[in-house]
Amino acid sequence: MQRIFACALAAALLLPTTATAQEGGETEIMKRALAAGYKALFTCSATFTADQSRSEIEANELDGIYLDYREPMRSVSEANIRDRTRTVAVRYARGEPPRIAAWRSGFGCSLLPIGADPQSADRLPRFSGGVERKTSDASTAIGANVSLVEASAYQRRLEPAVSFAFDGSTYGQDTRTSAVVVVKDGQLITERYARGIDATTPQRTWSVAKSLSATIIGAALEQGMMELDYPALVRNWTMGGDPRREITLRDVLQMASGLDSGEAGNRTDRTYFGGARVTDTAIVNPLEVSPGTRFKYANYDTLSAMRGLREAMDDDRLYWRFPYEAVLWKIGALNTTLETDWAGDFVSSSQVWMTARDMARLGQLYIQDGMWGDERILQKGWVDFVSTPGPAQPDRSDPDSFGYGGSFWLLDRFDGIPSDTFAGIGNRGQYLVIVPSRGLVIVRRGYDTAEGGRFDIVSFTRDVISAIDFGDTDRLDAQMRASEAEAEYND
């Protein structure tokens, strides 16, 4: 590849149905401005990053969205896609500039703030050069130093579960699966895609991006750029006697910053769709409770962690290329794009576009204990950190509830699923399930709708594990029969 740079189940999956779930006050014009920003950003990313057609964008990205966005979305204009400038404009009010999203190589799409003129896109951060996107991804070796085996026994056993994942009912009524990938011991043993999606089609990860952000932080710690328990994570919290100076990197990765993040911390619409900078929203709120004492799932915690990384590096070009050069390219994840706000902060609590195979590679890095070949990418012990319950936990009074580690959810209480299982989980049915004791990674991508059912990842994971157990038996029996046949032939 050409080097291009010169110089939720839980809060994660809740889809609030009313505007009161958003932060900030709501007026009719603001609702339309946010809806126009949503349409501009998703149309831009799906067009120029994912190569989707207009009809695919309407069916996948703009259908099934938050219920409170449905009505204002109908009042904004159609998306004006400008291929020459790689921008998308959507009008929302007479006399006001349209909402603008602009694409750049290596950055994907950024949303300009409300009221910005189209020329403002010229001031967005850019790399000098272009990103060479991978146009094929056919190898079944997803991990490093993989010993390939005959996978037909696994494929045969997995066929029912994988097929049912796409039927829209078995694992959740009206669910919309777009991709399933299963990797065992670093080898892709089965995959399937919906129409219009293939191995090189990136989709928005939504909150699986938080798990990628934790991975990037783990690489930064390995390189000595940050410390997990050093306070004063961002400069904005260090003035005078500001109690926020006690918030550590550990706190924000475990969703225990104690910061105010509104009624629902997973709805940060001003940042995602309003074009507000991360520094306008994520790091400005006061404390509600002492750091480390309360679990509250909040996009701002992840954004604060990545802002802390930017400030620790104090070199924007290093910061922008670090996720690619330190993690993604090393593991072969060449079809992944992290998007930024218009000031260059990664919005990596949600705005990452990644293929199902690249997501599986991310999981495989954890199966390999943060190693890739002979190189240590993640700090030693990082896998234990992200997969161990933090001191402050979600309500676990329900025996079937998920725990939370370091930006990964914990599937540690389910029959038929090993207790070391952890997962990245995102809106609209994005799942990255990692089972270290089985050397297993399961990826399910989807376009599930706000009013539809949730994909039952617990049942699907259990069924995949059960099928692989039978597949192991079938494969070993086949190997034994082949060995016996060879022995008879030699006799």
N, C-alpha and C positions, 0 to 999 in steps of 0.2 A: 504494500500500500504506500502511496506517495505521502511523504511527510508534508503537511500543509501549512505549518505555522512558521512564520518568519519572526525574527526577534523573539374490613370492617365489618352483620355478625356482631359489629361493635361500632364505635363512633366512626370508624373509618368508612363504613358503608352506609351510614344513615343518609337518607336523601330528604332533607326538610321540604315540606310541601308549601310553606308560606314564606313570604318575604321577611317576616320577623326573625327568621333564622340567620339572616345576613347581618353583618356588622354595619353600623351607621344608620342614619335616618333614610327613609325612602320617600321620594316624590315620584310623580309619574314620569317626569323627564329623566330622572336618574334611572328608573327602571328600564326605560327604553335605551338609554345610553349603555347600561350594562348588557342588555340583550344584544345590542348592536356590536359591542365589544366581543361578546361570546361568539357571535356569528363570524365576525371578521377574523378572530384568532383561530378558531377551529377550521374555518375554510382555508385560511392561509397555510396552516400546518398540514392539513390533509391534502392540499393541492401540491405544495412545493416540497414537502418532506415525504409524504406517504404516496404520492402519485395517484390519489383517488380522483374519480370523475365527479362531476357535479351531482349526478344521481346517487352515487355512492356516499357522498358527503351528506346529502339530504337524508338518506336511509340510515347511515351509521352514526354520524357525528351530531346532527341537528334534530334527530328524532329521539324520543324517549328521555329528553333532558329534564332538569329540575322543573317541577310542576309550576312553581312561581315564575318561571321564565316563559312559559308557553304563550300567555296572552301578550306580553310586551314584544315577544319575538315576532308575532304576527303583524305588529305595527311598524317594524323597521323595513328598510328596503332590501331588495335582493343584493347579494354580494357582487360587487364589481371587481372581478379578478383581472389584474393587469400583469400579463406575462412578462412584459419588457422590464418593468421595475420590480417584479416579484412582490407586489403589494396587493392587499385586498381592502376595499373601502365599503362601508355600510352606513347609510344615512339613517338618522333617528329623529331629527327635528328640523323644521324649516329654519333657515338662517344660521344653523350651527354646522361647523365642519363635520365631515363624516368621521366615524371611528376608523382608524387605520391600523392594520397589522402588516409588518414588513418582514420578509425572509432574507436571511444572509447565510452563506455557506458556513457550516460549523456552528451556527447559533440558532438555526431554525427561525421561528417567527417570534417577534416581540410586538407587544401592543403599545401603541402610543397613548399618552394620556388624553383624557377627554378634553376637547378643544384644540388639540394640536393640529397644525396644518400638515399636509402631505410632505412638504419639504423637510420636516423634522426627521423623517426617516433617514436622511443623509447623514445625520449625526449619531446614528446608532453605532455601537462598537462592532468592529469587523476584523477579520483576519486578512492579512495580505496573502492571498492565494485562495484556492478552493479546496473543498473536501471531496476526495474521490470516494464516492459511495460504492459499496460492494454490490455488484449486480447479480451475483449468484452465491448460494450458500448451500452446498449439496453434501458436504462431508457429514458422516454420522459420528465422527469423533468430536464431541463437544468439549471434552476436558483435555487436560495435558497428560501425555504419556499413557494414552488409552490402549488397552489390549482388546481389540475387537473380537466379538464372539458371534456365533450364529444366533440371530435374533428372532427367527421365525416362530419359535415356541412362545416368546413373549408377545409378539404381535398377534398371534392367534388368540391367546388368552385375554389380551387387552381389547380386542375388537368390540365386544359387547359394551363395555364401559365407555369407550371412546365414542362409539356410535350413539349411545344414549345421551352423551353430553351434548350432542347436536340436535336432539329431537325436540327441545323446547319444553319438556314436561318432566322427564324422569328425575332430573336433579333440580327442578324448580320450574314452576309453571310460567310460560312465556319468557323464559330466558333465551338469550341470543348468543350462543357460543361462536366465536370467530376462529379460534385456534386451540389445539391441544398438542402439547409436546411432553413426552416422557423420556427421561434420561436415567440410565442405570450404570453406575461405575464409569461415568464419563462418556458412555455410548448412547446415542439417540436410538431408542428401540421402537418408538412409534410416534407419528405425528399426523395431524389432519387439520385442514383449513376449510373455512367457509368460502363460498363463491366470492371472487374478487380479492381474496387474501392469499398470500403465499409466504414462503420462507423469508423473503426480503421485504415484506410489507410491515413497516413500523406502525404501531398504534400508541395512542397516549397511555402512559402507564397509570395515570392518576396517582394514587398514594403509594403504589409500589415504588415510586420515585423516592419516598422517604427511606426505604431500605437501600436504594442505590446511594443516596446521600450519606447514610451511615457507613457504607462501604468506602466511599471517597474519603470520609473522615478517618476511617481505619487505616487507609493508605497514608494519609497525612501524618497520623500518629507514628506509623512505622518509620517515616522519614524525619521525625523529630520536629515537625512544624507546630504541633499543638500538644496540650496535655489534657487528659480526661477530667481531672479534678482541679485544675487551676481556675480560680474565679475571675471575675471581670472579663466575661467572654467577648463583649463588644464595647467599644469606646463610649457609646451612648449611655452606658450604665455605670460609668466610673467617676462621675462628678461628685465632689463633696461626700456626703454621707448617704448616697443613693443605695438603698438596700438591694437593688437589683445587681449590684456588683458581686453578690454572693452566688449568683446563678452560675453553675458550671456547665461544661460541655456534657458531662454525664447527665445532669438534670434535663437538658433540652432533648437529648437523645432518648431518654426514658419518659418523655412527655410529663415532666414534673417540674417545670420552670416556676410554677406558681403565678404566672402572668395572667392578667385579664385578656381573654381572647373572645369575648362576646358570648352569646348564648350557646352557640355551636362553634367550637373551635375549628371544625372542618369546613366552615363556610367563610372564606376570605375573598369575597367577590370583588372588593375594591382592588385587590392586588391582581387577581386572576383575570378579571374582565373589565375593570375600570381603568387599567393602565397606571395605577399607583405604583410607585417604587417600593421595593422591599423596605427601604429605610424610612418610607412614609408610614408604614403600617406595622411591620413585624416587630420592631424594636422600640416602639414608642409608648406602649401601654404600661400602666403601673402594675405592681404586684396585687394579687388578691389574697394569696396565702404565702407562707414561707416556702422558699425553694426546697424541693425534694420531699415535700410532705403530702402532696396530692397528685393523683393521676388525672390529667385532662388532655384528651387527644386534641392537639392543636397544630395546625399548619405553621403557625408562627414559630413554634419551637424548632421545627426543622429549618425554617428560613433563618432563624437566629444562628443556628449551628453553622450554616453555610456562609452567613455574613461574617461570623467569627473567623472562619477559614480565610476569607478574602482579606480581612484586616491583618491576620497573622502573617500571610504571605507578603502583603504590602507591595504586590506586583501584579497588576491586572492581567497582563499577558500570561504570566505563570498560572494565575488562578483560572483563567479561561481554558487553558490547554491541559491543566492538571487532571481532570476526570478522564480525558481521553488517553493521555500519555502514561499516567500512573496506574490506570485500572483497565479501561474499556479495550483499548487496542491490544494490551498485553494478553487479554483473555480471548481475543478474536471477536469481540463485540463491535463490529464495524458498521452496523446499521442502527446506531443509537445516537440521538441528538438531545442535548440538554438545552432548553430554552432559557433566556434571561429576560429580565425586565428591561426597560429602555435605558436604564443607567448601568446595565451590565451585571447585576446580581442574578445568580441562578435562581429560578423559581422552581427549585427541585424538590418541593413538597408535592408536586403534581405534574409540572410541565416538562415531561420527558417523553420522547417518542422512541420506542424500542420494539424490535421484532420479538416474536415468541422464542426463537432460537437464542437471541442475545440475552433474553431474560433467563433462559435455561443456563447459559454460560455464567451469568451472575450467580445463580444458585450453585453451580458446580464449583465456583471459587470457594464457597463455604464448605462444600463436601470435602474439598482438598485442604481444609484448614488454613485458608488464606494463602496457599502456595500455588504457583503455576510453574510447572517444571521444577527447576532448582531455585527459583526466585521467590522470596517471600514478599507478597504484595501487601497483605494486611498485618497489622501488629500482632505478634504472638499473643494468643489468648483472646483475640477479638471475636472469634466464633462463640466462645463461652460467654463473653459479655453480651452480645446481641441476643443470645438464646436463653439467658437467665432472667427470671423475673426481677424487675426493679423493686425497690423498697415500697414505692407507691404503685398500687395496682388498680385496674378497673374493678367494678363490682363483680365478684366471683361467687356470689351466693347461689347462682345457677350452676349446677355441676357441669353443664355443657358450655360454660362461658370460656372465652379465650383469655389468656394472660398476655402480658406485654413485657418485652425485653428491651433491647436497645434498638428501637425503630423497626422491630419485627414483632409480629403477633405469635403467641405460643399456643400450639395445638397439643397440649400436654395432658389432657384429661379424657381422652376419647378411646373407647374400646376398639381394638383392631388397628390403632395408630400408635407407633412408638412414642414414648413420652419425650423424646428429644426433638420432635418435629416442631419446626417454626416456619413462619410464612410472611412474605410481603403481600399486602392486600390493598386493593384499590377500588375506587368507585366504578360502577358499571360492570363489575365482575372480573377484575384483574387479580389473578392469583399466582404467586410463586411459592410453591411448597417445597421445603427442604427437609429430608429425612436422613441425617448423617449416618445413623446406625445401619441403614439399608443402602447407602450410596445412591440415594434416589432423589431426583428432582422432578416435580410435576408442575407444568405451566398450563393454566387455562386463561385464555383471553376472551373478552366478550363485549357486547354492546347492550347489556341488560338495561331495561328501562326503569324509570322512577316508579311507575305504577305496577310493574311486573314483579315476579317472584325473585328471591335471591338464589343464586346458584349455590347448591348445597356442596360446598367444597369438602366438608368433613366426610360425607357419604362417598363422594367421588374419590377422595384420597384413600379411604378404606377399601373401596372396590379395586382401585389400581394396585394397592399393596397385596390384596388377596390374589388378584390375577397374576402378579409377578411371582408370588410364592408358588403357585401352581406351575407357572412357566419355568421356574428354576427346576422343579421336579421333572417336567417334560424334557427340558434341555439336558439334564443329567442322564435321564433314561435314554435319550437319543444318543448321547455320547457313549454310554455304556454299550448300547446295541452296536454302534459302529466299531467300538474297540473289540467286541466279541467277534463280529464278522471278520475284522481284519486278522484276528488271531486264528480263526478257523481257516482263512485263506492261506495264511503263512504256514499252517500245519500241513 
